[in-house]
Amino acid sequence: MKSMPYETLDLMAGRFKILSEPMRLKILHSLHDHEMNVQQIVEETGANQANVSKHLGIMFDAGILKR
């Protein structure tokens, strides 16, 4: 078996850490088919605006989402 560079493994572990939060997966699922604004995500997920914004910020900082 070919080994992966440690940098790649670190990157993968970081992504899994970001995606280990159920609300972030719920948000990503909501965004699967089309772009949405924060209010639409709030309505889709049933979470409050502050919580959605926090998770969107974390995923944006991690490079998982774009604005």
Secondary structure, 3 states (H helix, E strand, C coil): CCCCCHHHHHHHHHHHHHHCCHHHHHHHHHCCCCCCCHHHHHHHHCCCHHHHHHHHHHHHHCCCCCC
